[in-house]
Amino acid sequence: EDPEDPEQPDGIEELSSSFKLYPNPASTEINITSQLNGEAYVKIYDLTGRCVKDIHVSDISKATINISDIDNGLYLININGSFEKLIIE
């Protein structure tokens, strides 16, 4: 355990800052940057909970994902258990 990292009661802050995605809103592709390195699974869900894209990336610290095949709307993107909102227009 790391003494400089006090355990957060809900862990929300830690999760929401583990990656950034841009542009958002997006239309054809999104770029992901993360402080994490290595492989990751990127999953995009619509608001009904249906997974519309499931991609394995080899390096999550800098990845680009094509979303041109996804309909416009509001989505949740999940990377290794962390969620962010994604708007496609």
PDB file of N, CA, C and O in Angstrom:
ATOM      1  N   GLU A   1       0.836  -1.193   0.000  1.00  0.00           N
ATOM      2  CA  GLU A   1       0.000   0.000   0.000  1.00  0.00           C
ATOM      3  C   GLU A   1       0.876   1.248   0.000  1.00  0.00           C
ATOM      4  O   GLU A   1       1.956   1.272   0.590  1.00  0.00           O
ATOM      5  N   ASP A   2       0.391   2.269  -0.666  1.00  0.00           N
ATOM      6  CA  ASP A   2       1.134   3.512  -0.796  1.00  0.00           C
ATOM      7  C   ASP A   2       0.636   4.510   0.250  1.00  0.00           C
ATOM      8  O   ASP A   2      -0.520   4.929   0.199  1.00  0.00           O
ATOM      9  N   PRO A   3       1.485   4.891   1.188  1.00  0.00           N
ATOM     10  CA  PRO A   3       1.031   5.805   2.242  1.00  0.00           C
ATOM     11  C   PRO A   3       0.653   7.187   1.726  1.00  0.00           C
ATOM     12  O   PRO A   3      -0.104   7.904   2.381  1.00  0.00           O
ATOM     13  N   GLU A   4       1.173   7.574   0.551  1.00  0.00           N
ATOM     14  CA  GLU A   4       0.854   8.904   0.012  1.00  0.00           C
ATOM     15  C   GLU A   4      -0.453   8.906  -0.776  1.00  0.00           C
ATOM     16  O   GLU A   4      -0.875   9.947  -1.278  1.00  0.00           O
ATOM     17  N   ASP A   5      -1.089   7.752  -0.882  1.00  0.00           N
ATOM     18  CA  ASP A   5      -2.327   7.664  -1.641  1.00  0.00           C
ATOM     19  C   ASP A   5      -3.432   7.193  -0.708  1.00  0.00           C
ATOM     20  O   ASP A   5      -3.752   6.005  -0.677  1.00  0.00           O
ATOM     21  N   PRO A   6      -4.027   8.127   0.064  1.00  0.00           N
ATOM     22  CA  PRO A   6      -5.077   7.713   0.996  1.00  0.00           C
ATOM     23  C   PRO A   6      -6.252   7.124   0.224  1.00  0.00           C
ATOM     24  O   PRO A   6      -6.622   7.623  -0.838  1.00  0.00           O
ATOM     25  N   GLU A   7      -6.820   6.081   0.756  1.00  0.00           N
ATOM     26  CA  GLU A   7      -7.913   5.417   0.063  1.00  0.00           C
ATOM     27  C   GLU A   7      -9.127   6.329   0.024  1.00  0.00           C
ATOM     28  O   GLU A   7      -9.550   6.874   1.044  1.00  0.00           O
ATOM     29  N   GLN A   8      -9.676   6.484  -1.164  1.00  0.00           N
ATOM     30  CA  GLN A   8     -10.859   7.329  -1.308  1.00  0.00           C
ATOM     31  C   GLN A   8     -12.090   6.472  -1.052  1.00  0.00           C
ATOM     32  O   GLN A   8     -12.156   5.329  -1.503  1.00  0.00           O
ATOM     33  N   PRO A   9     -13.067   7.020  -0.330  1.00  0.00           N
ATOM     34  CA  PRO A   9     -14.215   6.204   0.047  1.00  0.00           C
ATOM     35  C   PRO A   9     -14.999   5.654  -1.138  1.00  0.00           C
ATOM     36  O   PRO A   9     -15.520   4.541  -1.071  1.00  0.00           O
ATOM     37  N   ASP A  10     -15.088   6.423  -2.225  1.00  0.00           N
ATOM     38  CA  ASP A  10     -15.868   5.929  -3.357  1.00  0.00           C
ATOM     39  C   ASP A  10     -15.015   5.654  -4.592  1.00  0.00           C
ATOM     40  O   ASP A  10     -15.476   4.985  -5.517  1.00  0.00           O
ATOM     41  N   GLY A  11     -13.790   6.152  -4.624  1.00  0.00           N
ATOM     42  CA  GLY A  11     -12.891   5.891  -5.739  1.00  0.00           C
ATOM     43  C   GLY A  11     -13.263   6.624  -7.020  1.00  0.00           C
ATOM     44  O   GLY A  11     -12.638   6.404  -8.057  1.00  0.00           O
ATOM     45  N   ILE A  12     -14.271   7.494  -6.969  1.00  0.00           N
ATOM     46  CA  ILE A  12     -14.739   8.135  -8.200  1.00  0.00           C
ATOM     47  C   ILE A  12     -13.662   9.029  -8.811  1.00  0.00           C
ATOM     48  O   ILE A  12     -13.422   8.961 -10.016  1.00  0.00           O
ATOM     49  N   GLU A  13     -13.015   9.860  -8.005  1.00  0.00           N
ATOM     50  CA  GLU A  13     -12.029  10.783  -8.555  1.00  0.00           C
ATOM     51  C   GLU A  13     -10.907  10.018  -9.249  1.00  0.00           C
ATOM     52  O   GLU A  13     -10.456  10.395 -10.330  1.00  0.00           O
ATOM     53  N   GLU A  14     -10.474   8.959  -8.622  1.00  0.00           N
ATOM     54  CA  GLU A  14      -9.383   8.185  -9.189  1.00  0.00           C
ATOM     55  C   GLU A  14      -9.789   7.595 -10.538  1.00  0.00           C
ATOM     56  O   GLU A  14      -9.002   7.621 -11.484  1.00  0.00           O
ATOM     57  N   LEU A  15     -11.002   7.067 -10.634  1.00  0.00           N
ATOM     58  CA  LEU A  15     -11.445   6.444 -11.868  1.00  0.00           C
ATOM     59  C   LEU A  15     -11.613   7.468 -12.990  1.00  0.00           C
ATOM     60  O   LEU A  15     -11.188   7.233 -14.122  1.00  0.00           O
ATOM     61  N   SER A  16     -12.233   8.598 -12.671  1.00  0.00           N
ATOM     62  CA  SER A  16     -12.566   9.527 -13.740  1.00  0.00           C
ATOM     63  C   SER A  16     -11.334  10.197 -14.323  1.00  0.00           C
ATOM     64  O   SER A  16     -11.410  10.753 -15.419  1.00  0.00           O
ATOM     65  N   SER A  17     -10.207  10.165 -13.634  1.00  0.00           N
ATOM     66  CA  SER A  17      -9.030  10.839 -14.150  1.00  0.00           C
ATOM     67  C   SER A  17      -8.031   9.876 -14.778  1.00  0.00           C
ATOM     68  O   SER A  17      -6.916  10.282 -15.105  1.00  0.00           O
ATOM     69  N   SER A  18      -8.403   8.606 -14.954  1.00  0.00           N
ATOM     70  CA  SER A  18      -7.423   7.655 -15.457  1.00  0.00           C
ATOM     71  C   SER A  18      -7.214   7.764 -16.967  1.00  0.00           C
ATOM     72  O   SER A  18      -6.216   7.268 -17.490  1.00  0.00           O
ATOM     73  N   PHE A  19      -8.148   8.410 -17.670  1.00  0.00           N
ATOM     74  CA  PHE A  19      -7.930   8.639 -19.102  1.00  0.00           C
ATOM     75  C   PHE A  19      -8.691   9.878 -19.545  1.00  0.00           C
ATOM     76  O   PHE A  19      -9.634  10.330 -18.894  1.00  0.00           O
ATOM     77  N   LYS A  20      -8.241  10.414 -20.688  1.00  0.00           N
ATOM     78  CA  LYS A  20      -8.928  11.556 -21.299  1.00  0.00           C
ATOM     79  C   LYS A  20      -9.227  11.177 -22.735  1.00  0.00           C
ATOM     80  O   LYS A  20      -8.466  10.458 -23.382  1.00  0.00           O
ATOM     81  N   LEU A  21     -10.363  11.682 -23.221  1.00  0.00           N
ATOM     82  CA  LEU A  21     -10.652  11.431 -24.627  1.00  0.00           C
ATOM     83  C   LEU A  21     -11.037  12.730 -25.311  1.00  0.00           C
ATOM     84  O   LEU A  21     -11.679  13.597 -24.718  1.00  0.00           O
ATOM     85  N   TYR A  22     -10.641  12.846 -26.546  1.00  0.00           N
ATOM     86  CA  TYR A  22     -10.908  14.049 -27.333  1.00  0.00           C
ATOM     87  C   TYR A  22     -10.906  13.676 -28.799  1.00  0.00           C
ATOM     88  O   TYR A  22     -10.289  12.664 -29.131  1.00  0.00           O
ATOM     89  N   PRO A  23     -11.541  14.401 -29.711  1.00  0.00           N
ATOM     90  CA  PRO A  23     -12.489  15.464 -29.361  1.00  0.00           C
ATOM     91  C   PRO A  23     -13.757  14.870 -28.766  1.00  0.00           C
ATOM     92  O   PRO A  23     -14.061  13.697 -28.984  1.00  0.00           O
ATOM     93  N   ASN A  24     -14.480  15.663 -28.031  1.00  0.00           N
ATOM     94  CA  ASN A  24     -15.742  15.216 -27.446  1.00  0.00           C
ATOM     95  C   ASN A  24     -16.641  16.437 -27.349  1.00  0.00           C
ATOM     96  O   ASN A  24     -16.410  17.278 -26.481  1.00  0.00           O
ATOM     97  N   PRO A  25     -17.652  16.577 -28.194  1.00  0.00           N
ATOM     98  CA  PRO A  25     -18.230  15.606 -29.122  1.00  0.00           C
ATOM     99  C   PRO A  25     -17.279  15.227 -30.268  1.00  0.00           C
ATOM    100  O   PRO A  25     -16.397  15.994 -30.654  1.00  0.00           O
ATOM    101  N   ALA A  26     -17.489  14.039 -30.782  1.00  0.00           N
ATOM    102  CA  ALA A  26     -16.660  13.502 -31.853  1.00  0.00           C
ATOM    103  C   ALA A  26     -17.555  13.039 -32.991  1.00  0.00           C
ATOM    104  O   ALA A  26     -18.764  12.885 -32.817  1.00  0.00           O
ATOM    105  N   SER A  27     -16.951  12.817 -34.169  1.00  0.00           N
ATOM    106  CA  SER A  27     -17.752  12.335 -35.290  1.00  0.00           C
ATOM    107  C   SER A  27     -17.157  11.099 -35.949  1.00  0.00           C
ATOM    108  O   SER A  27     -17.881  10.138 -36.207  1.00  0.00           O
ATOM    109  N   THR A  28     -15.849  11.098 -36.228  1.00  0.00           N
ATOM    110  CA  THR A  28     -15.279   9.957 -36.943  1.00  0.00           C
ATOM    111  C   THR A  28     -14.283   9.157 -36.113  1.00  0.00           C
ATOM    112  O   THR A  28     -14.176   7.942 -36.282  1.00  0.00           O
ATOM    113  N   GLU A  29     -13.554   9.820 -35.222  1.00  0.00           N
ATOM    114  CA  GLU A  29     -12.619   9.078 -34.382  1.00  0.00           C
ATOM    115  C   GLU A  29     -12.378   9.816 -33.077  1.00  0.00           C
ATOM    116  O   GLU A  29     -12.584  11.026 -32.978  1.00  0.00           O
ATOM    117  N   ILE A  30     -11.935   9.059 -32.077  1.00  0.00           N
ATOM    118  CA  ILE A  30     -11.578   9.652 -30.796  1.00  0.00           C
ATOM    119  C   ILE A  30     -10.145   9.275 -30.477  1.00  0.00           C
ATOM    120  O   ILE A  30      -9.666   8.204 -30.849  1.00  0.00           O
ATOM    121  N   ASN A  31      -9.475  10.173 -29.782  1.00  0.00           N
ATOM    122  CA  ASN A  31      -8.123   9.926 -29.298  1.00  0.00           C
ATOM    123  C   ASN A  31      -8.194   9.749 -27.794  1.00  0.00           C
ATOM    124  O   ASN A  31      -8.908  10.477 -27.103  1.00  0.00           O
ATOM    125  N   ILE A  32      -7.458   8.789 -27.301  1.00  0.00           N
ATOM    126  CA  ILE A  32      -7.423   8.521 -25.870  1.00  0.00           C
ATOM    127  C   ILE A  32      -5.997   8.710 -25.388  1.00  0.00           C
ATOM    128  O   ILE A  32      -5.049   8.205 -25.990  1.00  0.00           O
ATOM    129  N   THR A  33      -5.859   9.444 -24.296  1.00  0.00           N
ATOM    130  CA  THR A  33      -4.560   9.521 -23.633  1.00  0.00           C
ATOM    131  C   THR A  33      -4.770   9.098 -22.193  1.00  0.00           C
ATOM    132  O   THR A  33      -5.796   9.405 -21.586  1.00  0.00           O
ATOM    133  N   SER A  34      -3.798   8.396 -21.656  1.00  0.00           N
ATOM    134  CA  SER A  34      -3.936   7.880 -20.309  1.00  0.00           C
ATOM    135  C   SER A  34      -2.582   7.876 -19.623  1.00  0.00           C
ATOM    136  O   SER A  34      -1.536   7.777 -20.265  1.00  0.00           O
ATOM    137  N   GLN A  35      -2.628   7.986 -18.303  1.00  0.00           N
ATOM    138  CA  GLN A  35      -1.393   7.840 -17.536  1.00  0.00           C
ATOM    139  C   GLN A  35      -1.019   6.369 -17.413  1.00  0.00           C
ATOM    140  O   GLN A  35       0.099   6.033 -17.022  1.00  0.00           O
ATOM    141  N   LEU A  36      -1.957   5.503 -17.748  1.00  0.00           N
ATOM    142  CA  LEU A  36      -1.683   4.066 -17.721  1.00  0.00           C
ATOM    143  C   LEU A  36      -0.963   3.678 -18.999  1.00  0.00           C
ATOM    144  O   LEU A  36      -1.095   4.347 -20.024  1.00  0.00           O
ATOM    145  N   ASN A  37      -0.207   2.604 -18.933  1.00  0.00           N
ATOM    146  CA  ASN A  37       0.463   2.069 -20.113  1.00  0.00           C
ATOM    147  C   ASN A  37       0.014   0.642 -20.327  1.00  0.00           C
ATOM    148  O   ASN A  37      -0.539   0.003 -19.432  1.00  0.00           O
ATOM    149  N   GLY A  38       0.263   0.153 -21.530  1.00  0.00           N
ATOM    150  CA  GLY A  38      -0.013  -1.251 -21.797  1.00  0.00           C
ATOM    151  C   GLY A  38      -1.372  -1.481 -22.419  1.00  0.00           C
ATOM    152  O   GLY A  38      -2.067  -0.547 -22.818  1.00  0.00           O
ATOM    153  N   GLU A  39      -1.731  -2.757 -22.489  1.00  0.00           N
ATOM    154  CA  GLU A  39      -2.948  -3.163 -23.158  1.00  0.00           C
ATOM    155  C   GLU A  39      -4.183  -2.758 -22.369  1.00  0.00           C
ATOM    156  O   GLU A  39      -4.151  -2.633 -21.145  1.00  0.00           O
ATOM    157  N   ALA A  40      -5.263  -2.559 -23.097  1.00  0.00           N
ATOM    158  CA  ALA A  40      -6.535  -2.237 -22.444  1.00  0.00           C
ATOM    159  C   ALA A  40      -7.668  -2.610 -23.379  1.00  0.00           C
ATOM    160  O   ALA A  40      -7.487  -2.727 -24.591  1.00  0.00           O
ATOM    161  N   TYR A  41      -8.827  -2.793 -22.798  1.00  0.00           N
ATOM    162  CA  TYR A  41     -10.035  -3.011 -23.584  1.00  0.00           C
ATOM    163  C   TYR A  41     -10.876  -1.750 -23.513  1.00  0.00           C
ATOM    164  O   TYR A  41     -11.152  -1.234 -22.429  1.00  0.00           O
ATOM    165  N   VAL A  42     -11.280  -1.259 -24.674  1.00  0.00           N
ATOM    166  CA  VAL A  42     -12.108  -0.064 -24.770  1.00  0.00           C
ATOM    167  C   VAL A  42     -13.487  -0.525 -25.218  1.00  0.00           C
ATOM    168  O   VAL A  42     -13.639  -1.135 -26.277  1.00  0.00           O
ATOM    169  N   LYS A  43     -14.489  -0.227 -24.395  1.00  0.00           N
ATOM    170  CA  LYS A  43     -15.853  -0.619 -24.733  1.00  0.00           C
ATOM    171  C   LYS A  43     -16.726   0.614 -24.750  1.00  0.00           C
ATOM    172  O   LYS A  43     -16.639   1.463 -23.862  1.00  0.00           O
ATOM    173  N   ILE A  44     -17.567   0.711 -25.764  1.00  0.00           N
ATOM    174  CA  ILE A  44     -18.482   1.845 -25.887  1.00  0.00           C
ATOM    175  C   ILE A  44     -19.901   1.312 -25.788  1.00  0.00           C
ATOM    176  O   ILE A  44     -20.294   0.404 -26.520  1.00  0.00           O
ATOM    177  N   TYR A  45     -20.666   1.898 -24.862  1.00  0.00           N
ATOM    178  CA  TYR A  45     -22.037   1.460 -24.607  1.00  0.00           C
ATOM    179  C   TYR A  45     -23.011   2.565 -24.951  1.00  0.00           C
ATOM    180  O   TYR A  45     -22.734   3.743 -24.724  1.00  0.00           O
ATOM    181  N   ASP A  46     -24.171   2.177 -25.508  1.00  0.00           N
ATOM    182  CA  ASP A  46     -25.239   3.153 -25.647  1.00  0.00           C
ATOM    183  C   ASP A  46     -25.990   3.235 -24.320  1.00  0.00           C
ATOM    184  O   ASP A  46     -25.686   2.506 -23.376  1.00  0.00           O
ATOM    185  N   LEU A  47     -26.973   4.133 -24.263  1.00  0.00           N
ATOM    186  CA  LEU A  47     -27.623   4.375 -22.981  1.00  0.00           C
ATOM    187  C   LEU A  47     -28.572   3.258 -22.555  1.00  0.00           C
ATOM    188  O   LEU A  47     -29.092   3.273 -21.439  1.00  0.00           O
ATOM    189  N   THR A  48     -28.799   2.284 -23.450  1.00  0.00           N
ATOM    190  CA  THR A  48     -29.582   1.120 -23.024  1.00  0.00           C
ATOM    191  C   THR A  48     -28.678   0.046 -22.422  1.00  0.00           C
ATOM    192  O   THR A  48     -29.154  -0.983 -21.942  1.00  0.00           O
ATOM    193  N   GLY A  49     -27.360   0.299 -22.452  1.00  0.00           N
ATOM    194  CA  GLY A  49     -26.420  -0.672 -21.908  1.00  0.00           C
ATOM    195  C   GLY A  49     -25.872  -1.633 -22.942  1.00  0.00           C
ATOM    196  O   GLY A  49     -25.117  -2.545 -22.605  1.00  0.00           O
ATOM    197  N   ARG A  50     -26.242  -1.439 -24.198  1.00  0.00           N
ATOM    198  CA  ARG A  50     -25.757  -2.320 -25.260  1.00  0.00           C
ATOM    199  C   ARG A  50     -24.343  -1.911 -25.662  1.00  0.00           C
ATOM    200  O   ARG A  50     -24.075  -0.730 -25.880  1.00  0.00           O
ATOM    201  N   CYS A  51     -23.452  -2.870 -25.758  1.00  0.00           N
ATOM    202  CA  CYS A  51     -22.077  -2.582 -26.177  1.00  0.00           C
ATOM    203  C   CYS A  51     -22.060  -2.436 -27.695  1.00  0.00           C
ATOM    204  O   CYS A  51     -22.362  -3.387 -28.415  1.00  0.00           O
ATOM    205  N   VAL A  52     -21.706  -1.243 -28.185  1.00  0.00           N
ATOM    206  CA  VAL A  52     -21.699  -0.994 -29.622  1.00  0.00           C
ATOM    207  C   VAL A  52     -20.296  -1.119 -30.224  1.00  0.00           C
ATOM    208  O   VAL A  52     -20.148  -1.206 -31.443  1.00  0.00           O
ATOM    209  N   LYS A  53     -19.279  -1.128 -29.379  1.00  0.00           N
ATOM    210  CA  LYS A  53     -17.904  -1.301 -29.862  1.00  0.00           C
ATOM    211  C   LYS A  53     -17.067  -1.877 -28.739  1.00  0.00           C
ATOM    212  O   LYS A  53     -17.174  -1.461 -27.586  1.00  0.00           O
ATOM    213  N   ASP A  54     -16.236  -2.836 -29.091  1.00  0.00           N
ATOM    214  CA  ASP A  54     -15.380  -3.498 -28.108  1.00  0.00           C
ATOM    215  C   ASP A  54     -14.026  -3.693 -28.785  1.00  0.00           C
ATOM    216  O   ASP A  54     -13.885  -4.520 -29.686  1.00  0.00           O
ATOM    217  N   ILE A  55     -13.038  -2.928 -28.344  1.00  0.00           N
ATOM    218  CA  ILE A  55     -11.747  -2.911 -29.037  1.00  0.00           C
ATOM    219  C   ILE A  55     -10.618  -3.192 -28.050  1.00  0.00           C
ATOM    220  O   ILE A  55     -10.617  -2.686 -26.928  1.00  0.00           O
ATOM    221  N   HIS A  56      -9.675  -3.993 -28.479  1.00  0.00           N
ATOM    222  CA  HIS A  56      -8.463  -4.221 -27.699  1.00  0.00           C
ATOM    223  C   HIS A  56      -7.391  -3.296 -28.257  1.00  0.00           C
ATOM    224  O   HIS A  56      -7.111  -3.316 -29.455  1.00  0.00           O
ATOM    225  N   VAL A  57      -6.784  -2.477 -27.383  1.00  0.00           N
ATOM    226  CA  VAL A  57      -5.692  -1.608 -27.833  1.00  0.00           C
ATOM    227  C   VAL A  57      -4.400  -2.071 -27.165  1.00  0.00           C
ATOM    228  O   VAL A  57      -4.400  -2.522 -26.019  1.00  0.00           O
ATOM    229  N   SER A  58      -3.306  -1.951 -27.904  1.00  0.00           N
ATOM    230  CA  SER A  58      -2.031  -2.458 -27.390  1.00  0.00           C
ATOM    231  C   SER A  58      -1.365  -1.484 -26.433  1.00  0.00           C
ATOM    232  O   SER A  58      -0.588  -1.895 -25.571  1.00  0.00           O
ATOM    233  N   ASP A  59      -1.666  -0.173 -26.578  1.00  0.00           N
ATOM    234  CA  ASP A  59      -1.061   0.820 -25.685  1.00  0.00           C
ATOM    235  C   ASP A  59      -2.088   1.902 -25.384  1.00  0.00           C
ATOM    236  O   ASP A  59      -2.373   2.742 -26.238  1.00  0.00           O
ATOM    237  N   ILE A  60      -2.642   1.889 -24.187  1.00  0.00           N
ATOM    238  CA  ILE A  60      -3.715   2.806 -23.826  1.00  0.00           C
ATOM    239  C   ILE A  60      -3.190   4.218 -23.540  1.00  0.00           C
ATOM    240  O   ILE A  60      -3.985   5.153 -23.443  1.00  0.00           O
ATOM    241  N   SER A  61      -1.874   4.393 -23.405  1.00  0.00           N
ATOM    242  CA  SER A  61      -1.366   5.735 -23.113  1.00  0.00           C
ATOM    243  C   SER A  61      -1.621   6.691 -24.279  1.00  0.00           C
ATOM    244  O   SER A  61      -1.700   7.904 -24.086  1.00  0.00           O
ATOM    245  N   LYS A  62      -1.749   6.136 -25.496  1.00  0.00           N
ATOM    246  CA  LYS A  62      -2.039   6.956 -26.680  1.00  0.00           C
ATOM    247  C   LYS A  62      -2.698   6.059 -27.715  1.00  0.00           C
ATOM    248  O   LYS A  62      -2.035   5.252 -28.367  1.00  0.00           O
ATOM    249  N   ALA A  63      -4.011   6.208 -27.858  1.00  0.00           N
ATOM    250  CA  ALA A  63      -4.741   5.343 -28.789  1.00  0.00           C
ATOM    251  C   ALA A  63      -5.745   6.167 -29.577  1.00  0.00           C
ATOM    252  O   ALA A  63      -6.247   7.185 -29.100  1.00  0.00           O
ATOM    253  N   THR A  64      -6.031   5.710 -30.793  1.00  0.00           N
ATOM    254  CA  THR A  64      -7.050   6.335 -31.635  1.00  0.00           C
ATOM    255  C   THR A  64      -8.048   5.261 -32.028  1.00  0.00           C
ATOM    256  O   THR A  64      -7.672   4.160 -32.431  1.00  0.00           O
ATOM    257  N   ILE A  65      -9.336   5.599 -31.903  1.00  0.00           N
ATOM    258  CA  ILE A  65     -10.385   4.630 -32.192  1.00  0.00           C
ATOM    259  C   ILE A  65     -11.345   5.209 -33.207  1.00  0.00           C
ATOM    260  O   ILE A  65     -11.818   6.335 -33.058  1.00  0.00           O
ATOM    261  N   ASN A  66     -11.632   4.429 -34.245  1.00  0.00           N
ATOM    262  CA  ASN A  66     -12.562   4.840 -35.279  1.00  0.00           C
ATOM    263  C   ASN A  66     -13.984   4.622 -34.770  1.00  0.00           C
ATOM    264  O   ASN A  66     -14.349   3.516 -34.369  1.00  0.00           O
ATOM    265  N   ILE A  67     -14.786   5.694 -34.790  1.00  0.00           N
ATOM    266  CA  ILE A  67     -16.177   5.584 -34.329  1.00  0.00           C
ATOM    267  C   ILE A  67     -17.148   5.966 -35.438  1.00  0.00           C
ATOM    268  O   ILE A  67     -18.322   6.225 -35.174  1.00  0.00           O
ATOM    269  N   SER A  68     -16.661   6.002 -36.688  1.00  0.00           N
ATOM    270  CA  SER A  68     -17.516   6.468 -37.788  1.00  0.00           C
ATOM    271  C   SER A  68     -18.690   5.535 -38.033  1.00  0.00           C
ATOM    272  O   SER A  68     -19.661   5.928 -38.680  1.00  0.00           O
ATOM    273  N   ASP A  69     -18.622   4.296 -37.527  1.00  0.00           N
ATOM    274  CA  ASP A  69     -19.707   3.339 -37.739  1.00  0.00           C
ATOM    275  C   ASP A  69     -20.746   3.369 -36.615  1.00  0.00           C
ATOM    276  O   ASP A  69     -21.665   2.550 -36.602  1.00  0.00           O
ATOM    277  N   ILE A  70     -20.608   4.305 -35.674  1.00  0.00           N
ATOM    278  CA  ILE A  70     -21.552   4.388 -34.555  1.00  0.00           C
ATOM    279  C   ILE A  70     -22.509   5.555 -34.798  1.00  0.00           C
ATOM    280  O   ILE A  70     -22.086   6.637 -35.204  1.00  0.00           O
ATOM    281  N   ASP A  71     -23.784   5.331 -34.552  1.00  0.00           N
ATOM    282  CA  ASP A  71     -24.791   6.379 -34.750  1.00  0.00           C
ATOM    283  C   ASP A  71     -24.556   7.547 -33.797  1.00  0.00           C
ATOM    284  O   ASP A  71     -23.935   7.403 -32.744  1.00  0.00           O
ATOM    285  N   ASN A  72     -25.071   8.707 -34.197  1.00  0.00           N
ATOM    286  CA  ASN A  72     -24.996   9.887 -33.338  1.00  0.00           C
ATOM    287  C   ASN A  72     -25.735   9.640 -32.032  1.00  0.00           C
ATOM    288  O   ASN A  72     -26.733   8.921 -31.998  1.00  0.00           O
ATOM    289  N   GLY A  73     -25.241  10.238 -30.965  1.00  0.00           N
ATOM    290  CA  GLY A  73     -25.928  10.103 -29.689  1.00  0.00           C
ATOM    291  C   GLY A  73     -24.963  10.192 -28.525  1.00  0.00           C
ATOM    292  O   GLY A  73     -23.789  10.525 -28.682  1.00  0.00           O
ATOM    293  N   LEU A  74     -25.492   9.885 -27.355  1.00  0.00           N
ATOM    294  CA  LEU A  74     -24.717   9.920 -26.127  1.00  0.00           C
ATOM    295  C   LEU A  74     -24.335   8.492 -25.743  1.00  0.00           C
ATOM    296  O   LEU A  74     -25.179   7.596 -25.749  1.00  0.00           O
ATOM    297  N   TYR A  75     -23.078   8.286 -25.413  1.00  0.00           N
ATOM    298  CA  TYR A  75     -22.558   6.958 -25.100  1.00  0.00           C
ATOM    299  C   TYR A  75     -21.715   7.022 -23.834  1.00  0.00           C
ATOM    300  O   TYR A  75     -21.319   8.097 -23.382  1.00  0.00           O
ATOM    301  N   LEU A  76     -21.453   5.862 -23.281  1.00  0.00           N
ATOM    302  CA  LEU A  76     -20.484   5.734 -22.197  1.00  0.00           C
ATOM    303  C   LEU A  76     -19.328   4.920 -22.723  1.00  0.00           C
ATOM    304  O   LEU A  76     -19.518   3.873 -23.342  1.00  0.00           O
ATOM    305  N   ILE A  77     -18.130   5.408 -22.473  1.00  0.00           N
ATOM    306  CA  ILE A  77     -16.944   4.659 -22.875  1.00  0.00           C
ATOM    307  C   ILE A  77     -16.301   4.100 -21.615  1.00  0.00           C
ATOM    308  O   ILE A  77     -16.125   4.816 -20.630  1.00  0.00           O
ATOM    309  N   ASN A  78     -15.951   2.825 -21.650  1.00  0.00           N
ATOM    310  CA  ASN A  78     -15.411   2.113 -20.498  1.00  0.00           C
ATOM    311  C   ASN A  78     -14.016   1.614 -20.863  1.00  0.00           C
ATOM    312  O   ASN A  78     -13.840   0.861 -21.821  1.00  0.00           O
ATOM    313  N   ILE A  79     -13.035   2.046 -20.083  1.00  0.00           N
ATOM    314  CA  ILE A  79     -11.667   1.561 -20.277  1.00  0.00           C
ATOM    315  C   ILE A  79     -11.204   0.979 -18.952  1.00  0.00           C
ATOM    316  O   ILE A  79     -11.024   1.698 -17.970  1.00  0.00           O
ATOM    317  N   ASN A  80     -11.017  -0.318 -18.941  1.00  0.00           N
ATOM    318  CA  ASN A  80     -10.550  -1.016 -17.728  1.00  0.00           C
ATOM    319  C   ASN A  80     -11.370  -0.636 -16.497  1.00  0.00           C
ATOM    320  O   ASN A  80     -10.821  -0.483 -15.406  1.00  0.00           O
ATOM    321  N   GLY A  81     -12.678  -0.485 -16.669  1.00  0.00           N
ATOM    322  CA  GLY A  81     -13.540  -0.214 -15.527  1.00  0.00           C
ATOM    323  C   GLY A  81     -13.798   1.250 -15.238  1.00  0.00           C
ATOM    324  O   GLY A  81     -14.613   1.571 -14.372  1.00  0.00           O
ATOM    325  N   SER A  82     -13.112   2.161 -15.953  1.00  0.00           N
ATOM    326  CA  SER A  82     -13.358   3.599 -15.774  1.00  0.00           C
ATOM    327  C   SER A  82     -14.302   4.069 -16.871  1.00  0.00           C
ATOM    328  O   SER A  82     -14.164   3.672 -18.029  1.00  0.00           O
ATOM    329  N   PHE A  83     -15.256   4.911 -16.508  1.00  0.00           N
ATOM    330  CA  PHE A  83     -16.254   5.383 -17.471  1.00  0.00           C
ATOM    331  C   PHE A  83     -16.121   6.877 -17.736  1.00  0.00           C
ATOM    332  O   PHE A  83     -15.777   7.655 -16.845  1.00  0.00           O
ATOM    333  N   GLU A  84     -16.398   7.259 -18.970  1.00  0.00           N
ATOM    334  CA  GLU A  84     -16.528   8.662 -19.357  1.00  0.00           C
ATOM    335  C   GLU A  84     -17.700   8.769 -20.320  1.00  0.00           C
ATOM    336  O   GLU A  84     -18.039   7.804 -21.005  1.00  0.00           O
ATOM    337  N   LYS A  85     -18.316   9.942 -20.369  1.00  0.00           N
ATOM    338  CA  LYS A  85     -19.368  10.184 -21.354  1.00  0.00           C
ATOM    339  C   LYS A  85     -18.717  10.518 -22.685  1.00  0.00           C
ATOM    340  O   LYS A  85     -17.681  11.181 -22.736  1.00  0.00           O
ATOM    341  N   LEU A  86     -19.337  10.051 -23.760  1.00  0.00           N
ATOM    342  CA  LEU A  86     -18.872  10.352 -25.108  1.00  0.00           C
ATOM    343  C   LEU A  86     -20.072  10.780 -25.932  1.00  0.00           C
ATOM    344  O   LEU A  86     -21.088  10.086 -25.963  1.00  0.00           O
ATOM    345  N   ILE A  87     -19.959  11.918 -26.597  1.00  0.00           N
ATOM    346  CA  ILE A  87     -21.025  12.403 -27.466  1.00  0.00           C
ATOM    347  C   ILE A  87     -20.556  12.240 -28.910  1.00  0.00           C
ATOM    348  O   ILE A  87     -19.482  12.717 -29.277  1.00  0.00           O
ATOM    349  N   ILE A  88     -21.360  11.570 -29.720  1.00  0.00           N
ATOM    350  CA  ILE A  88     -21.049  11.396 -31.141  1.00  0.00           C
ATOM    351  C   ILE A  88     -22.080  12.180 -31.921  1.00  0.00           C
ATOM    352  O   ILE A  88     -23.285  11.996 -31.747  1.00  0.00           O
ATOM    353  N   GLU A  89     -21.586  13.067 -32.793  1.00  0.00           N
ATOM    354  CA  GLU A  89     -22.525  13.869 -33.598  1.00  0.00           C
ATOM    355  C   GLU A  89     -22.012  14.053 -35.006  1.00  0.00           C
ATOM    356  O   GLU A  89     -22.668  14.699 -35.823  1.00  0.00           O
TER     357      GLU A  89
END
